Amino acid sequence: MILTLLLLLTVLFLAIEAQKYFKIPSPISLIFLSYLFYYSFPNLVFFSEETFANLVLFLIPILIASDALQLKLDDLKKNGLSLFYLAVVAVSLSIIAGIIVANTLFIEYGLGVGAIIALFAMVLATDPVSVVSVFSSFKVPHKLKILAEGESLFNDATALIIFSFVALPMINGVEITGLDIAAVSLKVIILSVIIGLGVGFIGIILMRLTQDAMSELVLILFTAYLSFEIAEHFHVAGLLSVIVAIITLNHITEKSLKETDRRIRKSRRIIDKTNRSRKIFSSRFMSGITYKLKTDITSVEQHKQNLNYIAVLALLANAFLFISMASIVDLSSLLKYQSEILWMFLVTTIIRALMMAKFAFVSNKYQKMTNVSFRWWSVLLFAGIKGGLSIVMLQMLPSGFAHKELFSAIVVGIILLSTFLYALTLVVIILKNKKVFEEEYNLEHH
């Protein structure tokens, strides 16, 4: 186990350095190094398939919390309609398109509608960690960043709800109508949001009881896992509850930090004014101002540090996922179904391209939605990198599911292809339009 941990930390360190110095997105390095190290040490014991399933479920709240902390409530309000279209309407339309295409693509396998929905939900779920990783290395317009990262995060919630409450029951023989889907989805979303809000406020109450930085870090993780566990206990969307809880917690924390920042500026003005004038304040007064200034600055810096710690934990979780995925992937299975994998990758890419084009057309027609240029469309298209949640859903398939080998090969193959091809293409697009993106970024901040 110690050797496995050392290997994991080595992979993570190299991936972070590769992103820092060579602008290589960390998911690419993580996958490449994970497979390289795994096959370099074939006698080293990693994870069994059963262990891997539990590991993935354990890590998901960390991954989601890290991404949710990047989103601000004000940004969500301003771009709410656009994000709803991208994460709900586009995903739903994509799955409908998938059902139509799959009747030709997988005709020889005789897949039922439930199985097709499950497959497309798995391969349409994007990886927010990968998207955040790519954008963290470049200066891109804030609105574009919000659209890409927000779509990746909420897209996951939509895909998981469709998979868990529509596809799985249909695979198990339950008949579901359109009215049933609407009713179940509404119930799941409402309950998940209520749980997330409740746990988020509990996290805030607990956080106000302590001023310790490490306690704050623990409470962020506690909030994520508590919301996930409660939601799963009541058989609703744990992932959506985590998103809502963390955004609630972060929003109220950010408001408090803005007030702290205001006090810092006020204290600095008093100190500067005192230094420039001949007026002399009492040493006790100045000591109090200085002490409060140091305390406020420390609290702001500690919060920023905690966000960095959560980001590192998310990278560590991703490293766990990729290196453990390497240990359970059967290369012969990928080769066996290479044709199906390639066709599925091509079809899902075309569907995503059409959905992003439709979004660009619709959004440019309405003032309340964000205008999307061709450059932005291309970024949104290749921001559809797949990752950990697809593996989670794969492990949720019934044990006796007849097409599990096929689905496993397709999902893993799509993850590998999208991580390398999408991420690299995304980097190339951003670099090619670097000057324009920086100009758009500067306009937003002036």
N, C-alpha and C positions, 0 to 999 in steps of 0.2 A: 504493500500500500504506500509506503514511503517513496519507493521508486516511482510509482505512478504519479504521486504528488509532485516530485521533483521534475518529472517529465512534463507534467502539465504546466508548472511554473516556467519552465524553460521555453515551452511553446508560446505561452502568453507573453513573456518578456520579448522574445524575438518578433512576435506579431506587433507589439506596441512600438518597438524600435523601427520596424519596417514601415509602419504608418507615419511615424514621426519624421524619419529622414528621407524616405523614398515615396511618400504619399500613396503607399499600397494599402487599400482598405483592410483593416484587421481581419474581417471574416475570410478574405482570400488567403491571407497568410495562415490563419488558424486552421483552415481546412487542409491546405497544402502541407503544412508542418505536421499536423495530426496524422495524416496518412503516411508521410515520410517516416516519422518516428515509430508509428505503429508497425510498419512493415520492416523497419530496421531492427526492432526488438520483438520478434515473433513469439518469444517464450514468456514475455511479460504478460501477466494476467491483468486485463482491464475490466470490462463489465459484461455480464451476461445480458441477454435480451430482457429478462425479467427485472434485473437490477436497473437496466437502462430506462425502462418504462417508469419506474418509481423516481429515478433521478431526474427525468425530464419534468415530471409533475412538481417535484420539489424546487426546481430552478425557475420555473415559469414566473412566479410572482416577483422574483428579483429582476428578471429581464423586463417585465412590464413596468415595474416601479421605476426603473432607470429611465425608460423612455417617457413615461408619464411626467416625470419631473422636468423634462425638457419643454413641456407644453404649458403655456400660460393661459389662464381662463379668459383674459381679455382677447387674446389671439383666437381662441376657440369661438368666442362670441362674434368677432368680426368676420371669421371665415366659416361659421357654422353651416351655412347653406351649402357652400362648396364642399366641405368635408362630409356632410351628409350624403351628397350626391356621389362623391368618390367612394366612400366607405360602405354605403348601404345600397343605393340605386345601382351603381356600376357593378358591384359584386353580385347582386341578385340577377341583373341582366346577363352578366358573364356566365353564371351557372345555367341560366336558361339556354344561352347560346351553346354551352357545353353539352347539355342534354341533346340538343339537335345534332350537333357534330358527332357525338359519341356513338350514335346509332349507326354511323358509317365507319368511324374510326375503330371501334371495338366490337363490330358485329359478330365476329367469330367467337367472342367470349360470352355472348348472351347476357350482358350486364343488365340488371334491373334499374329502374329509375332511381331508387334509393342508393344503389351502389355508384351510379354515375354522379349523383349529387355529392356523395361522400368524396369521391375521387377529385372532383373539381373544387370542392371546398378546401381540400388539402393542398392542392397545387396553386390555388389562388391566394391563399393566406401568405402575406408578406412578412418580412423580418425587419422590424423597426430598428434593431441594434445595428444591422448592416447599413441601413439608410443613414442613421445618425453618424455612424463611423465614417462614411464617405463624406458627408457634408461638414464634419468637424475639421477636415483637412483643407477646406476651401472657403472662400468668401462668396456666398451666393445670396441673392435677394431674400430678405426675411420672409416675405409672403410665400415665395416658392418653397422655402425650407419648411414652413408651417404646413403647406399643402402636402408635401411629400412625406414628412414625418407623421403628421396627423392622420393622413390616409393609411399609412402603414400600420399605425397603432389601432385605429378604429376598424380598419379592414379586418384585422385579426379577430376582433370581437364579433363582427358580423359573420365571418366564415365559421367560427367556432359554434355560434348559436345555430346556424343552418345545419352544420354537421351533427351537433349533439341532439337537437330537438326536431329535426326533419329527416336527415339522412339515416341516422342509426335506427330510429323507430321503424322506418320503411324497410330497412335491411332485415329487421327482426319480424317483419310481417304485419306491421300495423298500417292500416289504411289511413292516409292523411289527405284531407281536402285543402283547397286554397284557403277556405275560411278557418280551418284548424291551424294552418301555418301562421295566418295573421294573428289569431287569438293567442297562440302559444308564444309567438315572438313578442307581442305587446306585453304579455304577462311577465316573460323572462326579463325583458328590458326594464320594465318598471320596478320589479322586485330587486334586480341587480343594482339599479341606480339608488334605490332607497337604502339598501345595505351598504353600498359604497359611501353614501353621504353620512349615514349614521356612524360608521367606523371611522371615517375621516374626521368627524367632530370629536369622537372619542380620542383619537390621536392628538388633536389640538389641545384638548383638556389636559391630557397627560404631559404634553410637551411644555405646557405653561407651569407645570409643577417643578420643572427642573431647568437649570441654566447650563447644565453640563453638555459639552459637545458630543461626547460619546453616547450619552443618553439619547440625544436627539437622533443620532444615527440608528440606534437600536429601535427607537420608536417609529422611524420611517419604515424599517423592515417589519416591525410588529404590525403596523397598520396594513401593510401590503398582505402579509400572510393571514391576518385575522379576517380581513374582508374576503379573501379568497376562500378560506375555510368555511366561513359562515354561508357564503353564496353556494358553495359546493354541497354543503349540508342540506340546504333547502332546494337542491337540484336546479339552480339557476346558473347564470353565466359568471363564474368566478373571475374570469379575465376582465369583464366589463366592470365588476365591482372594484377590482384593484385599480383600474384606471380612474374611476370616479373618486375613490377614497384618496388616492395619492394626489390627484389634481386639487381636491378640496383641501387637503392638508397643506399642500404647497402654496395654494392661493392665499390662504390666511397667514401662513408663515411669511410669504413675500410682502403682504400688506404690513405686517409688523416690522419687517426689515426696512421697508420704505420709510417708516416713521423713525426707525433707528438711524437711517442714512440722513434724514432731515436734521436730527439732533446732532449728528457728526458735523454737518456743514455749519450749523448754528454755532457749535462749540469752537470750530476752527475760525469762524469770523470773529468771535469774541477774543480769542487768543491773538489773532492777527491785528485786530484793532488795538488791543492792549499794547502789543509790541511796537506799534507805530505811533501811539500817542504818549503823552506824558502822564496820563492818568494812571494812578497806581491803585490796584485792587488789593484787598487783603490776601495774604498768602493762603489762608484757609479757602477763600473763594476760588482762587486760581488752582489750588490743589484739587478741589472738588471738580472743577471743569475738566482739568487734565485727566483725572482718574476716570470720570464718566466717558470722556472721549476715547480713552484706551479700551475701556470695557465695551463700548459700542462697536469700535473697530474690530475688536476681537470676536464679538458675536457674529458680525457680518462675515469675517474671514473664516470662522469655524463652520458657518453654514455652507459657504462655497466649498470648503474642504470636504464636508460631508457629501455634497453632490458629486465631487470627484471620487470619493470612496465608493459610493453607490455605482458609479460608472465603471470603476475597476472591478467591483463584484460582478457586474453584468458581463464584463469581458471574461472574467474567470468562469462564469456560468456558461458562456458561449464556448469557451475552450473545453470545458467539461463535455458539452453537448457534441462538439465536433470530434473530439478524440474518442469519445465513447461510441459515436456513430461509426467511426472507422473500425471499431472492434466488432460491430455486429453486421456490417455491410458485407454481403456476399458478392464479390466481383463477378463471379460466374453468372449470377442472377442478373446483374447489370448488362452483361454481354448477351445473355439469353434474350432479354427484352429490349435490346438497344433500339430496335426499330420503333417499338411503341413509345419508348422514352423520347426519342427525337421527334416523332410526330406530335406527341403531347406537348413538348416544349415549343414547337413551331405553332401549333394551334393556340395554345394559351398566350403566346406572344402576340399573335395576330388579334386575338380577342381583346387583350389588354390595349393594344394600339388603337383599336376601333373605339373602345370605351373611353380612352383618354382623349381621342379626337372628338367624340360626342360631347364629352365634358367641356372641352375647349370651345366647341360651337355654342353650347347652351350657356356657359358662363360668360361668354363675350356678348350675349344678348341681354343679360340682366345686370343692372347696376349693383345689386346686392351681392353678386358673385364676383370672384376675382378674374380679371382678364388674363387669358392664357395665350401666350405667343407660341410660335412653332418651337422656339428654343425651350420654353417651359414644358411644352408637350413632350418633347424628346426626353427631358429629364424625368418627368412623371412616368413615362413609359418604362424606362430602365431602372426606376426606383422600386420596381416590383420584385425585388430579390426575395427568395424564399429562405426559410430557416427553421428555428426551433419548434414553432407551433405546428408546422406540418408533421413533424416527428411525433408530437404529442397526440395529434389526431390519429396518426397511423397506429399508435399503441392502443388507442381506444376502440379499434375495430374488434368485433367479436372473435374469440379464439378459433371458432370453427368456420370463419368466413372463407369461402371457397377461393376467392381471388386475392388473398392476402399477399402471396408471393409477387404477383403482378403489381399490385398497388404499392408494395414496399419498394420494388425496383423503380417504378415510375416516380414516386415521391422523392426517393434519395437521388435518383438521376436528375430530376428537375432542380433539386436544391443545389447539387454540384454545378450543373450547367448555368443556372441563374447567378450563382455566387461569382463564378469566374467571368462569364460572358456579360451579364448585366452590369456587374460592378465595374469591370474594366471599361465597358462602353460608356457608363455613366461618368467615370473619371475623364475619359477622352472628350466627351461632350462638354463637361465643365471647363476643362483646360482649353478647348478650342474656343469657347465663348467667355473665357476668363475676363477679358477686358470689359465686355458688355455687362456681364454679371456684376463686376465690381462697380461699374458706373451706376447700375440699378440699385446696388447695395448702398452706395454713398448717397444717392437721391433719397432713399428711405430714411437715412439718418441725418438729414439736414432740413 
